[in-house]
Each structure stands twice: as C-alpha cells, then as structure tokens.
Amino acid sequence: MESEQTNRFPSLDRLEQAAKDTFWDYLGCQIDELNDKQVTISVDIKPHHLNLIGILHGGVHASVVDSAMGLLVMLARPEVNVVTIHLNMNYVAPTGEGKVIVTAELIHSTRKLITAQAYARKENGDLLAFGTGTFRVLEKSISNDLSKGGSPDGHKG
C-alpha cells in the first residue's frame, strides 16, 4: 500500500522524510490510509501521552487531529506551504490505552484558506474527540522567510 500511496501522492515521500525526528515522530503518528478526500492516521497510546489522571492528554488529541488535517491539506496543495490558523476541539470520552485512530477530510477550500475536520476514535469505533481546523495557504516558504530575517507570519523585523 505504501508504494501505491507514494505513486499517487509524490509529495508524501518528501513529507515522510521531513517528519523524521519531529513532533509527529515523537508522538508516534503512523499513516494508515490516504486518498484524494481523506487521511487516516493512528497513534498507539504510550505512558508519555497520558495526563496526571491516567487518560490521554487533551493536547495529544489536539495534536493528532491537527496533524491529520494538516497532512491532508499538505497533500491537497503540495506546491505551497500551509499553517494552522484556527483549531477547534471537542472532547467526548476519555481513554488511557490502545490505539487512537484519526480520520480527516476536507470541508472547504479557497485560494487562501482551507478548512478540514477530523474525528479521533478508539479501535472499536467509539468517538473520543473531534475538531475542525482552518489552514492558511502561504505564498512564500516559511524556511526562506526565516533565513532572510522574516518571521513565520511573513513580517520583517
């Protein structure tokens, strides 16, 4: 399945390489399924994902929901950079073990903004959390702007 996905999404190989040793990698995110309209990723819950009361930390939910939506948006617009400008989360049920499976899909896209939604579920399908995200399409590369003295929001100085 991986080589088939790479053929359909040539930028996926570049993204997988870029994800090495990043927050995505630290969380343990895995790509399970990709198509033109949907991305599914998963995370095996580890002790470092839990909060002080022994359940999955809300920040982990938010991170994997944002990451799934962001991956989908990056694959939809491989020629540009995108950044999250708004993330709305709803937490429905706790979990402290097993696997979290997140499925993201595009809702709306314009030249400058893309909106997506994602659902985090247990392996048995029980809903844990869901969210929506709005992503800004950047006309310039973030790394180029930063190397020239700009800030991530595109402003100088």
Backbone hydrogen bonds in HBPLUS format (Angstrom, degrees):
<---DONOR---> <-ACCEPTOR-->    atom                        ^
c    i                          cat <-CA-CA->   ^        H-A-AA   ^      H-
h    n   atom  resd res      DA  || num        DHA   H-A  angle D-A-AA Bond
n    s   type  num  typ     dist DA aas  dist angle  dist       angle   num
A0005-GLN N   A0001-MET O   2.93 MM   4  6.18 153.9  2.00 150.6 157.8     1
A0006-THR N   A0002-GLU O   2.93 MM   4  6.20 155.0  2.00 148.0 155.0     2
A0007-ASN N   A0003-SER O   3.00 MM   4  6.21 152.0  2.08 143.9 150.7     3
A0008-ARG N   A0004-GLU O   3.10 MM   4  6.37 154.5  2.16 145.2 151.7     4
A0009-PHE N   A0005-GLN O   2.75 MM   4  5.81 147.2  1.86 149.9 160.0     5
A0012-LEU N   A0009-PHE O   2.85 MM   3  5.44 159.8  1.89 121.9 128.8     6
A0015-LEU N   A0011-SER O   2.96 MM   4  6.25 157.4  2.01 151.8 158.4     7
A0016-GLU N   A0012-LEU O   2.82 MM   4  6.05 158.9  1.86 155.4 160.7     8
A0017-GLN N   A0013-ASP O   3.09 MM   4  6.33 157.6  2.14 147.0 152.5     9
A0018-ALA N   A0014-ARG O   2.97 MM   4  6.18 156.6  2.03 146.0 153.0    10
A0019-ALA N   A0015-LEU O   2.96 MM   4  6.10 134.1  2.17 142.8 154.4    11
A0020-LYS N   A0017-GLN O   3.33 MM   3  5.67 157.0  2.39 107.3 113.6    12
A0022-THR N   A0019-ALA O   3.15 MM   3  5.40 140.6  2.31 141.7 132.5    13
A0026-TYR N   A0022-THR O   2.92 MM   4  6.27 156.4  1.98 151.0 158.4    14
A0027-LEU N   A0023-PHE O   2.85 MM   4  6.09 157.7  1.90 155.8 160.6    15
A0028-GLY N   A0024-TRP O   3.21 MM   4  6.42 135.0  2.42 135.5 147.3    16
A0029-CYS N   A0024-TRP O   3.25 MM   5  5.74 163.7  2.28 163.2 160.0    17
A0028-GLY N   A0025-ASP O   3.06 MM   3  5.06 128.4  2.34  94.7 108.8    18
A0030-GLN N   A0042-SER O   2.92 MM  12  5.31 144.5  2.04 150.0 159.9    19
A0042-SER N   A0030-GLN O   2.89 MM  12  5.31 147.8  2.00 143.3 153.3    20
A0032-ASP N   A0040-THR O   2.76 MM   8  5.39 157.2  1.81 147.0 152.6    21
A0033-GLU N   A0040-THR O   3.11 MM   7  4.94 157.5  2.16 137.6 137.9    22
A0040-THR N   A0033-GLU O   2.84 MM   7  4.94 160.2  1.88 148.4 147.2    23
A0035-ASN N   A0038-GLN O   2.94 MM   3  5.42 136.7  2.13 162.8 166.9    24
A0039-VAL N   A0104-ALA O   3.04 MM  65  5.28 154.2  2.11 141.1 148.4    25
A0104-ALA N   A0039-VAL O   2.80 MM  65  5.28 164.2  1.82 158.8 164.3    26
A0041-ILE N   A0102-VAL O   2.86 MM  61  5.32 155.8  1.92 153.2 159.1    27
A0102-VAL N   A0041-ILE O   2.80 MM  61  5.32 166.4  1.82 156.6 161.2    28
A0043-VAL N   A0100-VAL O   2.94 MM  57  5.32 147.2  2.04 146.6 156.5    29
A0100-VAL N   A0043-VAL O   2.89 MM  57  5.32 164.5  1.91 153.4 157.4    30
A0045-ILE N   A0098-GLY O   2.83 MM  53  5.69 164.1  1.86 160.9 166.4    31
A0049-HIS N   A0046-LYS O   2.92 MM   3  5.47 162.3  1.95 121.7 127.6    32
A0050-LEU N   A0047-PRO O   3.19 MM   3  5.57 165.6  2.21 113.8 118.3    33
A0057-HIS N   A0049-HIS O   2.94 MM   8  6.06 178.3  1.94 156.9 157.3    34
A0051-ASN N   A0055-ILE O   2.79 MM   4  5.71 157.0  1.84 159.4 162.9    35
A0054-GLY N   A0051-ASN O   3.09 MM   3  5.45 163.3  2.11 116.4 118.6    36
A0056-LEU N   A0095-THR O   2.67 MM  39  5.80 164.3  1.69 174.8 169.0    37
A0060-VAL N   A0057-HIS O   2.94 MM   3  5.37 137.2  2.12 108.8 120.4    38
A0061-HIS N   A0057-HIS O   3.29 MM   4  6.80 157.6  2.34 149.9 155.4    39
A0062-ALA N   A0058-GLY O   2.93 MM   4  6.21 168.1  1.94 151.9 154.6    40
A0063-SER N   A0059-GLY O   2.86 MM   4  5.94 152.9  1.94 136.4 144.5    41
A0064-VAL N   A0060-VAL O   2.91 MM   4  6.13 167.7  1.93 160.2 161.6    42
A0065-VAL N   A0061-HIS O   2.95 MM   4  6.06 160.5  1.98 155.7 161.8    43
A0066-ASP N   A0062-ALA O   2.88 MM   4  5.93 165.4  1.90 147.3 152.1    44
A0067-SER N   A0063-SER O   2.81 MM   4  5.89 153.5  1.88 141.2 149.7    45
A0068-ALA N   A0064-VAL O   2.92 MM   4  5.99 158.0  1.97 142.6 147.6    46
A0069-MET N   A0065-VAL O   3.08 MM   4  6.29 169.3  2.09 152.2 155.1    47
A0070-GLY N   A0066-ASP O   2.78 MM   4  5.87 159.9  1.82 148.6 155.5    48
A0071-LEU N   A0067-SER O   2.88 MM   4  6.00 156.3  1.93 146.7 152.2    49
A0072-LEU N   A0068-ALA O   3.12 MM   4  6.35 163.8  2.15 147.5 151.6    50
A0073-VAL N   A0069-MET O   2.94 MM   4  6.21 161.2  1.97 153.9 159.2    51
A0074-MET N   A0070-GLY O   2.85 MM   4  6.04 157.7  1.90 149.2 155.5    52
A0075-LEU N   A0071-LEU O   2.93 MM   4  6.17 153.4  2.00 150.1 157.1    53
A0076-ALA N   A0072-LEU O   2.92 MM   4  6.15 142.5  2.06 142.5 153.5    54
A0077-ARG N   A0073-VAL O   2.98 MM   4  6.19 139.4  2.15 145.0 155.1    55
A0080-VAL N   A0077-ARG O   3.31 MM   3  5.99 173.9  2.32 122.8 124.6    56
A0138-LEU N   A0081-ASN O   2.82 MM  57  5.36 173.8  1.83 158.7 159.4    57
A0083-VAL N   A0136-ARG O   3.11 MM  53  5.41 149.6  2.20 140.8 149.9    58
A0136-ARG N   A0083-VAL O   2.81 MM  53  5.41 153.8  1.87 162.6 162.7    59
A0085-ILE N   A0134-THR O   2.82 MM  49  5.74 177.0  1.82 158.1 159.1    60
A0086-HIS N   A0134-THR O   3.33 MM  48  5.08 146.8  2.45 142.1 138.3    61
A0134-THR N   A0086-HIS O   2.88 MM  48  5.08 156.1  1.94 141.9 147.5    62
A0088-ASN N   A0132-THR O   2.92 MM  44  5.33 168.8  1.93 160.0 162.9    63
A0132-THR N   A0088-ASN O   2.98 MM  44  5.33 145.7  2.10 142.1 152.9    64
A0090-ASN N   A0130-PHE O   2.81 MM  40  5.37 144.1  1.93 163.9 174.7    65
A0130-PHE N   A0090-ASN O   2.94 MM  40  5.37 153.6  2.01 148.7 157.2    66
A0092-VAL N   A0128-LEU O   2.72 MM  36  5.09 159.8  1.76 143.3 146.2    67
A0093-ALA N   A0128-LEU O   3.11 MM  35  4.68 159.1  2.16 124.5 126.5    68
A0101-ILE N   A0121-ARG O   2.86 MM  20  5.26 172.5  1.86 158.4 161.0    69
A0121-ARG N   A0101-ILE O   2.83 MM  20  5.26 162.1  1.86 145.4 151.1    70
A0103-THR N   A0119-TYR O   3.01 MM  16  5.45 155.6  2.07 147.5 151.6    71
A0119-TYR N   A0103-THR O   2.96 MM  16  5.45 150.6  2.04 143.9 151.0    72
A0105-GLU N   A0117-GLN O   2.88 MM  12  5.63 155.2  1.94 160.0 167.7    73
A0117-GLN N   A0105-GLU O   2.96 MM  12  5.63 157.5  2.01 159.6 166.8    74
A0107-ILE N   A0115-THR O   2.79 MM   8  5.43 170.0  1.80 146.5 144.6    75
A0108-HIS N   A0115-THR O   3.22 MM   7  5.10 161.5  2.25 131.3 133.8    76
A0115-THR N   A0108-HIS O   2.78 MM   7  5.10 169.4  1.79 152.1 154.9    77
A0110-THR N   A0113-LEU O   2.77 MM   3  5.28 161.8  1.80 168.9 172.7    78
A0137-VAL N   A0112-LYS O   2.77 MM  25  4.91 168.1  1.78 145.1 144.6    79
A0114-ILE N   A0135-PHE O   2.90 MM  21  5.10 149.7  1.99 144.5 152.9    80
A0135-PHE N   A0114-ILE O   2.73 MM  21  5.10 161.2  1.76 154.6 161.3    81
A0116-ALA N   A0133-GLY O   2.93 MM  17  5.39 157.8  1.98 153.1 160.1    82
A0133-GLY N   A0116-ALA O   2.94 MM  17  5.39 159.1  1.98 145.0 147.8    83
A0118-ALA N   A0131-GLY O   2.90 MM  13  5.48 153.9  1.97 155.5 158.5    84
A0131-GLY N   A0118-ALA O   2.95 MM  13  5.48 156.7  2.00 153.4 158.5    85
A0120-ALA N   A0129-ALA O   2.75 MM   9  5.12 176.3  1.75 157.4 157.7    86
A0128-LEU N   A0120-ALA O   2.80 MM   8  5.51 170.3  1.81 156.5 155.3    87
A0129-ALA N   A0120-ALA O   3.30 MM   9  5.12 160.0  2.34 133.1 135.9    88
A0122-LYS N   A0126-ASP O   2.87 MM   4  5.28 155.0  1.93 147.9 155.3    89
A0125-GLY N   A0122-LYS O   2.92 MM   3  5.26 162.7  1.95 115.1 119.7    90
A0145-ASP N   A0141-SER O   3.11 MM   4  6.36 160.7  2.15 149.5 154.4    91
A0146-LEU N   A0142-ILE O   2.95 MM   4  6.18 164.1  1.98 159.3 163.2    92
A0147-SER N   A0143-SER O   3.08 MM   4  6.15 154.6  2.14 141.4 148.0    93
A0148-LYS N   A0145-ASP O   3.18 MM   3  5.25 141.0  2.34  97.9 109.0    94
A0150-GLY N   A0145-ASP O   2.80 MM   5  4.96 151.0  1.88 156.9 147.5    95
A0149-GLY N   A0146-LEU O   3.22 MM   3  5.28 163.0  2.25 109.2 109.9    96
A0151-SER N   A0155-HIS O   2.90 MM   4  5.52 143.5  2.03 147.9 159.4    97
A0154-GLY N   A0151-SER O   2.82 MM   3  5.38 163.3  1.84 126.7 129.4    98
